[in-house]
Amino acid sequence: MVIPVPPEAVLSPAQAPDLGRYRALVEATSTMRIEGRVREVTGLLAEVEGIPGRLGEMCRIEPDGTPPIDAEVVGFRAGRALVMPLGDLRGVQAGARVVAQGGLLTVPVGREVLGRVLDGLGRPIDGLGPVRAAHRQPRAGGSPHVLQRRTISEPLSTGVRAIDGLLTCGLGQRIGIFAGSGVGKSTVLSMIARNASTDVNVIALIGERGREVREFIDHNLGPEGLARSVVVVSTSDEPAPLRLSAAWVATTMAEEFRSEGLNVTLMMDSVTRFAMAQREIGLALGEPPAMKGYTPSVFAQMARLLERAGTGEAGTITAFYTVLVESDDLSEPVTDTVRGTLDGHIVLSRELAAQNHYPAIDVLQSVSRVMPSITTAEHRDDAAHLRELLARYQRSRDLVTIGAYQRGTDVALDEALLRLPAIEEFLRQRSTEPSRLPDTIRELATSIGREG
C-alpha cells in the first residue's frame, strides 16, 4: 500500500535543515570505552597501561576525588603509552583510571569562530557559550603540495609605512618579526591586525603573560579588529602540550578559511615559545639536546608549522611569526632556523625603541624576499634610494654627532643629512594612524625628494 505524501510536507533544498554539524558529532562519537591505568608518573609524563593509543590521541585521567584531567599521547615505552597532561597532575595516584577519547583532536572551523577567543584545544574561554561550528577539522594537517601553491603576485597593505614602503609583503608570504622583549612586537601585530587588506585574522598568542592577553584583545585589537578575527590563547603557565596545540589549532583554522578562497592573515606570537614547549616535551621523552638545549624534534616541528602557511589553490595565508631573540642575538638556533625558512624578516631594534622611534623597525637589517615580484620598478628604486641614504648616514653618524664632518666633503652624505628629517618622519608612525598602500608609496617618494 502506497501512502501519498501531501505536497506541503515536502521540503525544498532551501528549507531543509542543515544537519552537517549533528552528523559530524555522531561520526566522532565512540561506542566503546577503552580504559587503562596510570602505572608511573615521572616529571611531566604519566605512563599508562592498557590503552593502545596513537600519537596525538586525546585521553582523560580520572583520579578519585578530583576533577578529570585531559591528556595527550606523546610517545610509547615498553608497551605503555606516555601521556602528557593538559593540566596539573596533583592528586593523581598510581592506578588512576585513564579513558581513551577514541580519536585525534578536532577543532571548530568556519565563520562561526570569528569574534571568539579560544584556548589551545579550540574551546571557548570568552564566556559567550559554545562555538556552534558546522564543521570540525583534525588539528594535525599538512602543507599544500608544492605544485598546488600559486605564486605570490599581489601586494598586501599592512597599514605600516615602514613595511609597505620598504619591505612590501605579498598575499601568501610568510614573514618573521624578530625582536627582543619590550620593543613593540605586540604593537606592530595589532596595527597589522586592524589594518591589513585581508578578509580575516587568525591570532595565536603562545606562552603570553596572562595580563597581556586581555590588554591585546581590548586595547590593541579592539572590537572592530576582533569582529573579523579569531584569537587562540595559551598562556605561559599552561602545560607545554597546550602551548604547542594552540599553534596547530590556529593554523588549522586559518587553513579552513584559505580553502574557502579567503585571504587570511595568520599572526603568531611567538614561535620561540612554541619551540620551547616542544623542547620541554622532547626532553621529557628522552631526546638528546642538540643546539643550546633544543632537541632535534624542535626544528622538525617548526618546519612543519611554518610550511603550512602560504598560498593555496584558491585563498592565501599571509603569516607573521614573531621570534623572541634571546640576548638580541640574531644567530641563536631558533632565530637562525626561522629566518632561513621564511620569505623575509622584519627586525625590531632596541636602540630605535630607546630613541622613542616607533615602530622600531630596523629597515637596513630587514628584507622581504618577494618584494621585487609584487612592486613596480619605480617603487623599488625609491625604496633602494632611501636605504642608501640611511646606510650612508649610519656609516658616518659618529662623525656627524661630534661635529667632525664638514658639509660639502661628501655629496652622498650631504644628501643623506638633507633628507634625514623627512625619512625619519616617514618611518615613524603612531599605532592609531594607518596608512594606505598608495599613500605610503607617494610619501616614500616625497621623503627622498622625488615628487610622486
Secondary structure, DSSP 8 states (H G I E B T S, - for coil): ------GGGS--TTTS---HHHHHHHHH--SS--EEEEEEEETTEEEEES----TTEEEEEE-TTS--EEEEEEEEETTEEEEEESS--TT--TT-EEEEEEEE-EEEESGGGTT-EE-TTS-B-SSS-----SEEEES------GGG-----SEE--S-HHHHHHS-EETT-EEEEEE-TTSSHHHHHHHHHHH-SSSEEEEEEEEE-HHHHHHIIIIIIHHHHHHTEEEEEEETTS-HHHHHHHHHHHHHHHHHHHHTT-EEEEEEE-HHHHHHHHHHHHHHTT----BTTB-HHHHHHHHHHHHT-EE-SS-EEEEEEEEE-GGG-TTSHHHHHHHHHSSEEEEB-HHHHHTT-SS-B-TTT-EETTHHHHS-HHHHHHHHHHHHHHHHHHHTHHHHHTT---TTS-HHHHHHHHHHHHHHHHH---TT----HHHHHHHHHHHTT---
